[in-house]
């Protein structure tokens, strides 16, 4: 698997993978508006975010084609902390370790290309498989919960996790 820069034509895959409202909110917490998701909204959002020069939308490919998606962004003015987000895989690829590979590639990119000293992410407590994936890569819970997200008629807790690259 390899990561490459997101292209507008990749939006069709993301829309296909976000098949239901729960998946949509687990993926983006509603940051792209109401469900259902559209290619146009994804592309407008990324175009606006990438103008900050502190945001990277990435697409994962392997021999099967496009299989995943992830974003990275700086969260501090010193450009030392990178936050991972919008982690998503093609459903047909689940259970093959590709999620772990995708996040590992993003960690590597954050360290090597962006010189990250710390990497963070948030994961909804209900998303147990994602939490286990992140922990298996060395992410730790920082003991806090981000504000609760109001998702339809429910309140979802989001755990903050962090990773400090080895040698720092």
C-alpha positions, 0 to 999 in steps of 0.5 A, a space after each residue: 500500500 502507498 499514500 498519495 495526494 488526494 484527487 477530486 476524482 477520489 471523492 466518488 470512492 469515499 461517497 461509496 464507502 460511507 453507506 449509512 449515517 452511522 458510518 458518516 458520523 463516525 468518519 467525519 463527525 458531521 463536519 461536512 454537513 448533513 448526511 448523505 455525503 456528496 462528492 461536491 461537499 468533500 471536494 469543496 471542504 478539501 479545497 478550502 482546507 488545503 489553502 491553509 498549507 497545513 492540511 493534507 488529504 491522502 488516498 491509499 492505493 494498493 494492487 487492487 486500486 484505491 482502498 483507503 483515505 486519511 487526512 493529516 493537519 497541523 494543530 499548532 503554530 510551531 508545526 510540531 503536532 499532526 492530527 490524523 482524521 477522516 480515516 476510512 477504508 473500503 468495506 471490502 478490504 476490512 479485516 485484512 490489516 489495511 486500516 493498521 497499514 494505512 495509519 502506519 503510513 500516515 504516521 511515517 508521513 507525519 514523521 518524515 515529511 512533516 517532521 512531527 514531534 507528536 501525532 494525535 487523533 480522536 476516536 469515538 468510544 463506540 468505535 472499538 475496532 478503530 480504537 484497538 487499531 490505534 492502540 496496536 500502533 502505539 497510540 495512548 489515551 491522554 485521559 481526556 474526552 473531547 466535548 461530546 458530539 451531538 449526533 442526531 439524538 445521541 451524544 457521542 464521547 470522543 477519546 483523545 489519543 496521542 503518539 510520540 515518535 520514537 527517539 523524541 
